[in-house]
């Protein structure tokens, strides 16, 4: 019997990409927690799998040619799992192009910009010394708003980001977009994005993937030791 996929995980928007994909694809997996607030991401055994000291990462014991393979970077994990199963990647080349466009858009745009919005709006002002930086707050709040506008216009034309089919592009974007309130955004002028967010949340596998160790998700604003691990290395 094939061993389950090892998932190295912490409940963050990037971690949710992997847990939701594994749930959607009905692939058995075993969670190994990487406590990013405690610095687990810098341990040598994790760096051997994920040299950029970021989670998630996976080890598939039934990799190419039946040999184990490790994969780091959330986008690469999504692509690997979709290729492995032949699901969530579209049914023809045009659809696959659209999936990859929106997946790369998330990795190069939405994830980094929303992440910086979270940092400068939520965490930087609570650091010691406080870093309450109006320019940075405005810069990342506004860029995140622009990106959500791009999503809204796309979703006015299609049920999902890559077209009228659910894909890894939706999984990649949902974790960040689901936290829109913490990024000081509004959905009042983005009805199509709001519709998509509700559609995504209605999927049982999305709920299960989001629920993985949800009790571990915390607020680092009052945890100075965790801030040092996360923001000063």
Secondary structure as the mmCIF struct_conf table of DSSP 4:
data_model
#
loop_
_struct_conf.conf_type_id
_struct_conf.id
_struct_conf.beg_label_comp_id
_struct_conf.beg_label_asym_id
_struct_conf.beg_label_seq_id
_struct_conf.end_label_comp_id
_struct_conf.end_label_asym_id
_struct_conf.end_label_seq_id
HELX_LH_PP_P HELX_LH_PP_P1 UNK A 2 UNK A 4
STRN STRN1 UNK A 5 UNK A 9
BEND BEND1 UNK A 11 UNK A 12
HELX_RH_AL_P HELX_RH_AL_P1 UNK A 13 UNK A 24
TURN_TY1_P TURN_TY1_P1 UNK A 25 UNK A 26
STRN STRN2 UNK A 29 UNK A 33
TURN_TY1_P TURN_TY1_P2 UNK A 36 UNK A 39
HELX_RH_3T_P HELX_RH_3T_P1 UNK A 40 UNK A 42
BEND BEND2 UNK A 43 UNK A 43
HELX_RH_AL_P HELX_RH_AL_P2 UNK A 44 UNK A 47
TURN_TY1_P TURN_TY1_P3 UNK A 48 UNK A 49
TURN_TY1_P TURN_TY1_P4 UNK A 51 UNK A 52
BEND BEND3 UNK A 53 UNK A 53
BEND BEND4 UNK A 55 UNK A 55
STRN STRN3 UNK A 57 UNK A 60
TURN_TY1_P TURN_TY1_P5 UNK A 61 UNK A 62
HELX_RH_3T_P HELX_RH_3T_P2 UNK A 64 UNK A 66
STRN STRN4 UNK A 69 UNK A 72
BEND BEND5 UNK A 73 UNK A 73
HELX_RH_AL_P HELX_RH_AL_P3 UNK A 74 UNK A 85
TURN_TY1_P TURN_TY1_P6 UNK A 86 UNK A 86
BEND BEND6 UNK A 88 UNK A 89
BEND BEND7 UNK A 91 UNK A 92
HELX_RH_AL_P HELX_RH_AL_P4 UNK A 93 UNK A 105
HELX_RH_PI_P HELX_RH_PI_P1 UNK A 106 UNK A 110
HELX_RH_AL_P HELX_RH_AL_P5 UNK A 111 UNK A 118
HELX_RH_PI_P HELX_RH_PI_P2 UNK A 119 UNK A 123
HELX_RH_3T_P HELX_RH_3T_P3 UNK A 124 UNK A 126
BEND BEND8 UNK A 127 UNK A 129
HELX_RH_AL_P HELX_RH_AL_P6 UNK A 134 UNK A 155
TURN_TY1_P TURN_TY1_P7 UNK A 156 UNK A 157
BEND BEND9 UNK A 159 UNK A 165
HELX_RH_AL_P HELX_RH_AL_P7 UNK A 168 UNK A 177
TURN_TY1_P TURN_TY1_P8 UNK A 178 UNK A 179
HELX_RH_3T_P HELX_RH_3T_P4 UNK A 180 UNK A 183
TURN_TY1_P TURN_TY1_P9 UNK A 184 UNK A 184
TURN_TY1_P TURN_TY1_P10 UNK A 188 UNK A 189
HELX_RH_AL_P HELX_RH_AL_P8 UNK A 191 UNK A 201
TURN_TY1_P TURN_TY1_P11 UNK A 202 UNK A 202
HELX_RH_AL_P HELX_RH_AL_P9 UNK A 204 UNK A 211
TURN_TY1_P TURN_TY1_P12 UNK A 212 UNK A 213
HELX_RH_3T_P HELX_RH_3T_P5 UNK A 214 UNK A 216
HELX_RH_3T_P HELX_RH_3T_P6 UNK A 220 UNK A 222
HELX_RH_AL_P HELX_RH_AL_P10 UNK A 224 UNK A 231
#
